[in-house]
């Protein structure tokens, strides 16, 4: 199975650790991870947040204190 996702990278505002953000437009969900999807679907992504668009993801990031306008989302094809 293969699908497209959008991937962004941030630094956790409190812990200063790198985090990956994965947004799946087909499922209209996003999740945070410290593991790259290219290897396996990270278990943390079992806990997904609803988002109809990347704009919804950015709004969530702003609420938790991240400068969401600086997050660049890149389209990735996973298989």
Secondary structure, 3 states (H helix, E strand, C coil): CCEEEEEEEEECCCCCCEEEEEEECCCCEEEEECCCCCCCCCHHHHCCEECCCHHHHHHHHHHCCCCHHHCCCEEEEEC
